[in-house]
Amino acid sequence: MKKLTRSVLAFAALAVAFPAGATESRANAAEAEAMVRKAVEFYKKNGKEKAFTEFTAPSKTFVDRDLYIVAYDMNGVPLAHGQNPKQVGKNLIDLKDSDGKLWVKERIELAKSQGKFWQDYKFTDPLTKQVLPKRTYCETHDEMVFCGGIYKN
């Protein structure tokens, strides 16, 4: 019985030291979709100015590990960016990934034709600063594209 008690106590100590999800450093597809839906709802409730400020703000309400929100107009211009505010207002339609893919152009085309979609390309991971394969979920609302992506190792 003492051995069982010690085992239970050891497990409980580990559970306190490493809470659920603490060892996960990456967002997943379900979390990306939920974050994008949350961003669209926040936009609907609070309007463009407040939403885009919050998406880009250092408060990081819309940033979770490697997951963050980016909102574009239909010309490929970021209106908000959760990791790189310097990109806000710049036309990125001709931006290519490391494989030469025009991923912003493709994103805008997908937004116009599908409304909700997943897109694959390569991008710099904010955690490792390495270029990695990325999969981004996007939803179109009010002629804008709201996106949040996950990185693949």
C-alpha positions as CSV (number, residue, x, y, z in Angstrom):
1,M,0.0,0.0,0.0
2,K,2.9,2.4,0.8
3,K,4.3,1.8,-2.7
4,L,0.9,2.7,-4.3
5,T,0.6,5.8,-2.1
6,R,4.1,6.9,-3.1
7,S,3.3,6.3,-6.8
8,V,0.1,8.3,-6.6
9,L,1.9,11.2,-4.7
10,A,4.7,11.2,-7.3
11,F,2.2,11.3,-10.2
12,A,0.2,14.1,-8.4
13,A,3.5,16.1,-8.0
14,L,4.2,15.7,-11.7
15,A,0.7,16.8,-12.6
16,V,1.2,20.0,-10.5
17,A,4.6,20.7,-11.9
18,F,3.6,20.0,-15.5
19,P,-0.1,21.0,-16.0
20,A,-2.0,19.7,-19.0
21,G,-0.8,21.2,-22.2
22,A,2.3,22.8,-20.6
23,T,4.6,20.5,-22.5
24,E,2.9,21.4,-25.8
25,S,4.7,24.3,-27.5
26,R,2.6,24.2,-30.7
27,A,-0.9,25.2,-31.5
28,N,-3.0,22.6,-33.4
29,A,-5.6,22.9,-36.2
30,A,-8.6,23.0,-33.9
31,E,-7.0,25.9,-32.0
32,A,-6.3,27.8,-35.2
33,E,-9.9,27.5,-36.4
34,A,-11.1,28.5,-32.9
35,M,-8.8,31.5,-32.8
36,V,-9.9,32.7,-36.2
37,R,-13.6,32.4,-35.3
38,K,-12.8,34.3,-32.0
39,A,-11.2,37.0,-34.0
40,V,-14.1,37.3,-36.5
41,E,-16.6,37.5,-33.6
42,F,-14.4,40.1,-31.8
43,Y,-14.4,42.1,-35.0
44,K,-18.2,41.9,-35.4
45,K,-18.8,43.0,-31.8
46,N,-16.1,45.7,-31.5
47,G,-15.5,47.0,-35.0
48,K,-12.5,47.4,-37.3
49,E,-10.4,49.9,-35.3
50,K,-10.6,48.2,-31.9
51,A,-10.3,44.7,-33.4
52,F,-7.2,45.4,-35.5
53,T,-5.6,47.2,-32.7
54,E,-6.2,44.3,-30.4
55,F,-5.0,41.7,-33.0
56,T,-1.7,43.7,-33.4
57,A,-1.3,44.9,-29.8
58,P,1.4,43.8,-27.4
59,S,-1.3,42.6,-25.0
60,K,-1.3,39.4,-27.1
61,T,-5.0,38.6,-26.6
62,F,-5.0,37.0,-30.0
63,V,-1.6,35.3,-29.7
64,D,-1.1,31.8,-28.3
65,R,2.4,30.3,-28.6
66,D,3.1,30.1,-32.3
67,L,-0.6,30.9,-33.2
68,Y,-1.5,34.5,-34.0
69,I,-4.1,36.5,-36.1
70,V,-3.4,38.3,-39.3
71,A,-6.1,40.2,-41.1
72,Y,-5.8,41.2,-44.8
73,D,-7.8,43.4,-47.2
74,M,-8.6,41.9,-50.6
75,N,-5.6,43.5,-52.1
76,G,-3.1,41.6,-50.0
77,V,-2.5,44.4,-47.4
78,P,-2.3,43.3,-43.8
79,L,-4.6,45.3,-41.6
80,A,-3.5,43.6,-38.4
81,H,-0.6,41.3,-37.6
82,G,-0.1,39.5,-34.3
83,Q,3.7,38.9,-34.8
84,N,5.0,41.7,-37.1
85,P,3.3,45.1,-36.9
86,K,5.8,46.4,-39.4
87,Q,3.9,44.5,-42.1
88,V,0.6,46.3,-41.4
89,G,-0.3,48.6,-44.3
90,K,2.2,47.2,-46.7
91,N,1.0,45.5,-49.9
92,L,2.4,41.9,-49.7
93,I,0.6,40.5,-52.7
94,D,3.9,39.6,-54.5
95,L,5.5,38.1,-51.4
96,K,7.0,34.6,-52.0
97,D,7.9,31.9,-49.6
98,S,11.3,30.1,-49.7
99,D,9.9,27.8,-52.5
100,G,8.9,30.8,-54.6
101,K,5.2,30.4,-53.9
102,L,3.1,33.6,-54.1
103,W,1.3,32.7,-50.9
104,V,-0.4,36.1,-50.2
105,K,-1.7,36.2,-53.8
106,E,-3.0,32.6,-53.4
107,R,-4.6,33.5,-50.1
108,I,-6.5,36.3,-51.6
109,E,-7.7,34.2,-54.5
110,L,-8.8,31.4,-52.1
111,A,-10.6,34.0,-50.0
112,K,-12.5,35.3,-53.0
113,S,-13.4,31.8,-54.2
114,Q,-14.0,29.8,-51.1
115,G,-14.5,32.0,-48.0
116,K,-13.2,29.5,-45.5
117,F,-10.1,27.4,-46.3
118,W,-6.7,26.0,-45.2
119,Q,-3.5,27.0,-47.0
120,D,0.0,25.5,-47.0
121,Y,3.2,27.5,-47.5
122,K,6.5,28.2,-45.7
123,F,7.0,31.0,-43.2
124,T,9.3,32.0,-40.3
125,D,8.2,30.3,-37.0
126,P,8.0,32.9,-34.2
127,L,9.3,30.3,-31.7
128,T,12.3,29.0,-33.5
129,K,12.9,31.8,-36.0
130,Q,13.3,29.0,-38.6
131,V,11.4,28.8,-41.9
132,L,9.0,25.9,-41.5
133,P,6.1,24.5,-43.4
134,K,3.0,26.3,-42.2
135,R,-0.7,25.6,-42.5
136,T,-3.1,28.5,-42.1
137,Y,-6.8,28.6,-41.6
138,C,-8.6,31.6,-43.0
139,E,-12.2,33.0,-43.1
140,T,-13.5,35.8,-45.2
141,H,-15.7,38.5,-43.6
142,D,-16.6,42.0,-44.8
143,E,-14.2,41.8,-47.7
144,M,-11.3,41.0,-45.4
145,V,-9.5,37.7,-44.6
146,F,-8.8,36.7,-41.0
147,C,-6.1,34.0,-40.6
148,G,-4.3,32.0,-38.0
149,G,-1.8,29.3,-38.7
150,I,0.1,26.3,-37.3
151,Y,3.6,25.3,-38.0
152,K,4.7,21.7,-38.9
153,N,8.0,20.3,-37.7
